[in-house]
Amino acid sequence: MEVRLLEATDDPERLACKAARNDYMEEFVGDLSFAEIMETVDGETTEEKMETLIGHLLDHGHYGPFEHPQATFAVKGISRSCMAQITRHRHVSFDIQSMRYVSFDDVDPADVRAGEMVVTPPSATDPDWVGRNQNTGPVGEETARKREEVFREAVGDAVESYQELLDLGMPPEDARFVLPIGTEVNMVMSMNVRMLMHVADMRAAADAQWEIRELTEEILDLAAEWCPITFEYYEEHMKNRKNRLAP
């Protein structure tokens, strides 16, 4: 998996602060400098004033101002299973690599058996891995080897069958039905800061599936660089609390 920040609102926290201050000012924020907008907020410096206001907003559940800044992420190599989970979020925009127009006719099934094209879950190779809803605990090395063998043969066979169907004239949009749900896909997704925190509440939680948790943690790392005050506060005071962030 690889996650990159493609595009994002410049000065996102300034924008959130401007929007928030608009709610309590007689003056029109469009006519004022940022220093004038933040003049009555506690703090010696602009940074301190922003920290005060952002912390106050998040602490009091005033999430609307965080809907204005937007970020767009490019995601490479997640499974179709993970994609099905993340696309359930209503206020996120997605573009997904199409398996109707992108075919895998030149992929070597031997490479798939070696780990290409299909995401390999840790439980297929790690004898100590215990997933949620798993009825058994850790297994022995022999069982782990058998799991990996069965998994890799199954995904390799699926790709062979897919390519055979293409050779028999079946369109890619129909031949893809035999491909595993672990088939890798690329995706572009956009969301605002409020929605990003909500996604993190749901998908970075300890009970989330491992792959979507990894995706969300990588997005949070990028968000911490883009919106440092907001996501430092989120990490310290809100993460894993199931906050009432949903719009």
N, C-alpha and C positions, 0 to 999 in steps of 0.2 A: 504494500500500500504506500502511496505517496500523496501528500496533500499540500497544495500551494495556494497562497492568497493571490488571486488574479487581479482584482480591482477592489477598492474600498473608498468610502467617504473620507476625504481629507479632514483632519482635525475633528474626529467623530465626537469626542467628549466636549469640545467647545460647542458643537452643534446641539448636543443634548442639553447642555447648560443654558444655551440661548432659548431653546424651546421651553425648558422648565421655568425660567425666569419670566417668560412672556405671560405665564398664567397669573402672576402676582404684581404686574407693573401697569401703571396707568399709561406710561409712555409706549410708543411703538418701537419694538426692539430693532426693527429695520433701520431706524434713524440713529441708533446708539452704537458706540464702540463697545468692544467686549469688556473693557475696563469699567465703563459706565454701567453696563448690564450687571456686572458682578460686584458693584461698589458696596452694597450693603451685606454681602455674604461674609461670614467670619473667615479671617485668614490674613496673613501679612503679605503673601505673594499671590500671584494669579494661580499658581499650582496649588497652593494651600486652599484657596477659595474654591477651586474646582473639586478638590478632595472633600471639602466640607459639604458642598452641595450634592455631589454624586453619592456620598455616603448617606446623606439625609434622604435622598430620593429612594435609594435601594432599601434603607432601613424602614421607611414608611410605606413601602409598596407602591410608590408613584412611578410606575414603569413606562407610562406613555412617552416621555421624552426620549426613551431609548429605542423607540421605533423609527426614528428619523435616520440615524446612521446605518448604512448598508454595507455588506461585504460579500464578495463573490469568491468562491473557492473552487479550484480544480482538483478532482480526486481521481487517482489512477489505481486500477487494480483491486477494487473491492468486489466481493461476490454479489451475484444476483440476490442472494439471500439477505445480505446487508442492505442492498439497495431497496429491497421490498420493505425493510423496516424504516429506513430514514425517510422514504417518500410518503410515509403516512402522516408526516407533519404538514398541516394545512397551509401555514403561512411561510413556507419555503418554496422558492422557485427552482425547478430542475430542468436540465437537459441531459438526457441519457444516451450513451452510445447505442446505436440501433443495431440489433441483430437481424433486422430485415435487410439492411443495406450493407452491413459489414459482415462478410463471411469469413470462415476460418478454414478454407479449403487447402491452404498451404501449410497448415500447422502439422508437424510430425507427431503422431500419437505417442511415439516413444518419448518425445520431449514432454508431453502432457503427463505421462507416467512418471517422469522425473521431476515434475513439479511446476511446469509452465502452464499458463492459460487458466488453470483452475486453482482457486484458493484452497490450501490444505489446512484444515482445522487442527489445532494443537492436539486434540484428543486422538487424532489418527496416528500420531508419532510419539507422544509423550506418555509413558506408562503412569506417571504421577498426576496427570491432568484429571481433574474432577470438575465437570461442568454442572450448571444448574439443571435441575430435573433429571439428573443421572441417578439411576437406581443402584449403581455399584460404585465402589471407591476405586483407588489406584489398582492397577493390574500388573502382572508380571511382564518381563521383557518379551517372552515368547508371545503372549497375547497382544502386546503392542506391535510386535513385528507382523503378526497376522492381520491386525487392523489396517496397518499401513499397506500391506500387500493387497488386501481386498479393496481398499479405497483406490489405490493407484490403478489397479487393473480395471475397476469399474469406470473411472473417468476416462481412461485411455480407450476402452471399448466403446464408450459413448461417442467420443470424437471420431473414432473409426466408422461407426454407424452413421454419424452425421455426414461425414465426407462421402460415404457410399451412397447415401440418399441424394446428395448433390450430384454425384456422377450419374445417378439414375434419372436426373432431370427434375428432382423435387426443388421447389423454390426455397431459398434460405429462410424465409419467414415461416415455412412449415417444417423444414428439416431441423430447425433449432429446437423443436419440441423435445428431441431426445438428449439435448445437452444438459449437463448437471446444473443444479441451482447454484453450485459453487463457481460457475464460469465467471471469469473476471470481466469487469465492465468499467468504463471510464465515465465520469460524471462531472457536470458543472452545477453548482448550487449557490443560490443567493439567499441571504436572510438579513434581517435587522438585528440589532444588539439584543433587544428584548427576546426575540425568538431564539437567538443563539443560546441565551441563558436557559430558556425553557428546554431546548433540545438537550443541553448539558444536564439539566435536572433529570431528564428521562433516560438519557443514553450514556452518561458517564457514571451512572449509579452502579453500585456493587452487584446488583442483581441483573444488570443488562448483559446481553450476549457479548462475548469477548471481542468480536470483530467490530461491532458498532461502538463499543466502548473505546477501542483503540482509535477509531476514526474520530470520535468526539474529543478525545484527549488531544489529538494532533490539531484539531481545529481550535481548541482552547489555548494551546500553546501559541498559535498564530494570533489569536484574538488578544492575548496578553501583551503582545508587541504592538498591536494596532490600537487597543483601548486599555492602556496599562492601569489607570486608576480604577476603572469599572471592574476589570477582571481580577485585579488584586483583591478588591473588596469581595467580589463573588467567591473567590477561592477561600478567603479567610472566614467569611461570615455566612455564606449562603449555600455552598456546594454540599450536596448530599442531604439537603433539607426538604426536597420536594416543594419548592416555593410555588406560590400561586401566581405564576408568571404568564400563563397562557392567555393570549388576547381573547 
